[in-house]
Amino acid sequence: MTNPTAAMLVIGDEILSGRTRDINMHVLAQALTQHGIDLKEARVVSDDRDAIVNAVKSLSEAYDHVFTSGGIGPTHDDITADCVAEAFGVHIDIRDDARALLTAFFERRGVEATEGRMRMARIPDGATLIENPVSVAPGFTIENVHVMAGVPSVFEAMVASVLPTIKGGAPLLSQTLRIELPEGEIAGPLRGLAEAHPTLSIGSYPFQHNGAFGSNIVIRGHDGSEVDAAMVKLAELFPGNLA
């Protein structure tokens, strides 16, 4: 049985301009790997309505799950929720359950529930809320799209909230072997190893240390015994060049 597939959609001009460094993809990739969902694509788009709508449509059709990051805050440029609603052709407005969460949160802190703040209670029709234990303002899931905040601490908390509701598959196992030879010298044997284990992912990641070249060989797969067997064969191929 194959694992469910996923894509990530990162939304925000600040990511594309270099002003903000995205770390949410790393968080999501690790969480999905452990849950048995294969992250197949990550896409970054600007705060542009057409770009967001088109990306949501195409990714939701191509993958089992789509996780979005960014653009569900209180300001005028936070348009993700509206774009997701448009992508699925549904109405969006302030919803009572989200309003109640935010109102109680603001009252406890003596903060005014301004129009801007209450924008975070706008939820597309038919969506279910994603819990936000950090700052209360919820994300939401509509069909196979999970819409979450861009703030890293909130994004990570929302991922932890939504993953238990999603059926996963076999976790991806990984082992690494450091070989102190340049990639050009190990390419042939690695190709043979990959051909002998077609269900495994075998990656070579070169490095340079003190003027010497080497590679970290990473073997990934869902079958632990096959990963172990490939690692044993790899060590046998380069017995005098292991770190």
DAPE-V97539 format. One record per residue. RES is the residue in one small letter. D_CENTER is the distance of its C-alpha to the mean C-alpha in whole Angstrom. Layout:
RES;D_CENTER + RES;D_CENTER
//
This chain:
m;22 + t;19 + n;15 + p;13 + t;11 + a;8 + a;7 + m;5 + l;8 + v;9 + i;13 + g;15 + d;18 + e;18 + i;15 + l;17 + s;20 + g;19 + r;20 + t;17 + r;15 + d;11 + i;10 + n;7 + m;4 + h;7 + v;7 + l;3 + a;5 + q;8 + a;8 + l;7 + t;10 + q;12 + h;12 + g;13 + i;10 + d;10 + l;7 + k;9 + e;9 + a;7 + r;10 + v;12 + v;15 + s;17 + d;19 + d;21 + r;21 + d;22 + a;19 + i;17 + v;19 + n;19 + a;15 + v;14 + k;17 + s;17 + l;13 + s;14 + e;17 + a;15 + y;13 + d;13 + h;10 + v;8 + f;6 + t;8 + s;9 + g;12 + g;16 + i;17 + g;19 + p;23 + t;24 + h;25 + d;22 + d;20 + i;20 + t;17 + a;18 + d;21 + c;19 + v;17 + a;21 + e;23 + a;20 + f;21 + g;25 + v;25 + h;27 + i;25 + d;27 + i;27 + r;27 + d;29 + d;27 + a;25 + r;28 + a;29 + l;26 + l;26 + t;30 + a;31 + f;28 + f;30 + e;33 + r;33 + r;32 + g;35 + v;33 + e;34 + a;32 + t;32 + e;31 + g;28 + r;27 + m;27 + r;25 + m;22 + a;24 + r;24 + i;22 + p;22 + d;25 + g;23 + a;20 + t;20 + l;19 + i;16 + e;17 + n;17 + p;19 + v;19 + s;21 + v;21 + a;20 + p;18 + g;15 + f;16 + t;15 + i;17 + e;17 + n;14 + v;12 + h;11 + v;12 + m;11 + a;12 + g;12 + v;14 + p;12 + s;14 + v;14 + f;10 + e;10 + a;13 + m;12 + v;9 + a;12 + s;14 + v;12 + l;11 + p;15 + t;16 + i;14 + k;16 + g;14 + g;16 + a;17 + p;15 + l;15 + l;18 + s;18 + q;21 + t;22 + l;26 + r;27 + i;30 + e;32 + l;33 + p;32 + e;30 + g;33 + e;35 + i;32 + a;31 + g;33 + p;33 + l;29 + r;29 + g;32 + l;29 + a;27 + e;29 + a;30 + h;27 + p;25 + t;23 + l;21 + s;19 + i;21 + g;20 + s;23 + y;22 + p;25 + f;26 + q;30 + h;31 + n;35 + g;36 + a;35 + f;32 + g;30 + s;27 + n;24 + i;24 + v;20 + i;21 + r;18 + g;19 + h;19 + d;23 + g;24 + s;27 + e;26 + v;24 + d;27 + a;30 + a;28 + m;28 + v;31 + k;32 + l;30 + a;32 + e;36 + l;35 + f;35 + p;37 + g;39 + n;36 + l;33 + a;32
//
